[in-house]
Amino acid sequence: MTETVLLVGGGGREHAVARALADSDATLYACAGNRNPGIAAVAAGFETLDTTNPQAVVEYAEDVDADLAVVGPEAPLQAGVADALDEAGVYAFGPQADEARIETDKGFQRRFMQEHDVPGCPDFEEFRDMEAACDYVDEYDGDLAVKPAGLTGGKGVRVIGDQVTAEEAKTYIRESEYDRIVLEERLVGEEFTIQGFVANGQLRVTPAVQDHKRAYEGDDGPNTGGMGSYSDASLELPFMDEDDYRDAVDIMEAVVDALDGYKGVLYGQFMLTSEGPRVVEFNARFGDPEAMNTLPTLETDFLDVLTAARDGDHLPQLTFAEQATVCKYAVPDGYPTDPDAGAKVTIDPDSAGDAILFYASVDEREDGIYTTTSRSFAVVGVADTITEAEEIAEGALERAGTEGLRVRHDIGKPDLVQSRIDHMDTLR
């Protein structure tokens, strides 16, 4: 039986979902605020609309007679798009707004962990009074991470002792327009992400991925939505062992047990410290770019996951190709602080060669595809080793050219990967 699937969202993450469904027994429709040419190429229909407007999404779902939907970005989840789809009888693979607070409200996230004894929670305090928050910075014995409680597109966090001084952090707090701030103990180690499919009280996990948030090579510059990422041919990353991975999965299972009725993707971002994994944050959807590492190596039919979730069945056990991946994003010059738009994107699936091309925030015009002010496209190499996968991704960028764009070329290179291993060796 052919299923009609509605994909909500138009970024690189959603292009990865569309690609995962393209070879399955699904008829795909998509809607987003931007027309992603990669998604449009494999979809039976593509509607440009405001995906934070639940009624608009529901109307399109009903127009195409969707059997189920995948909600990609966090903003539609916060706006209640999954709630509206469920209510209209279209099963949404994505949590309803109340459950999505595990991502959309960092204060709720930490209180939830505390109340349900979820392991790995850092010390934290939440503030509405910004002067009280500044006093806490002065009084706390150690460095802190300053986190706006709401969504900031991955760009709102400031870490004392890493990105800013204590005085700069207090200035940031006082000058911010956020109504709530969460202050957490700074976690020191190596970050990694595990994404899991959740439905019917079950969790199915995927290989660990390491994202690179900082804008410039050598982990310098401001935070971004993510400049690229890599995964290994095993479930773990080179600086981890099997116990580290298992401990992180145990934390995710504790969240699923406590979040009764959660469905969709649960993204756990962890810091591997000298004491094991601690929780940096949870997200209620695929990571971007991490989806582009995970879905290309997924051998289980993603549609089977979706239909089992909808039908109340056991989720299938996941199998993955034993291959490494390296994802590199091309972003506009000046991104993320003062990005330039309007550069022509010259890469296409053919010129990407052996790499997989994922379009993200681009503007498709009659005469070609152009950059906007956000991340433009990503290339992903898939191979037996991280080094070989990096070479595939880099080769695609070299052939295509990146005029008017910037790339973190160091992602996945042997020296950077080895530095992660050395860092953990010094901490343990």
Buried (B, 14 or more C-beta within 10 A) or exposed (E): EEBBBBBBBBBBBBBBBBBBBEEBEBBBBBBBBBBBBBBBBBBEBBBEBBBBBBEBBBBBBBEBEBBBBBBBBBBBBBBBBBBBBBEBEBBBBBBBBEBBBBBBBBBBBBBBBEEEEBBBBBEBBBBEEBEEBBEBBEEBEEBBBBBBBBBBEBBBBBBBBEBBEBEEBBBBBEEBEBEBBBBBBBBBBBBBBBBBBBBBEBBBBBBBBBBBBBBEBEBEBBBBBBBBBBBBBBBBBBBBEEEBBEBBBEBBBBBBEBBEEBBBBBBBBBBBBEEBBBBBBBBBBBBBBBBBBBBBBBEBBBBBBBBBBBEEEEBBEBEBBEBBBBBBBBBBBBBBEEBEBEBEBBBBEEEBBBBBBBBBBBBBEEEEBBBBBBBBBBBBBBBEBBBBBBBBBBBBBEBBBBEBBBBBBBBBBEEBBEBBEEBBEEBE
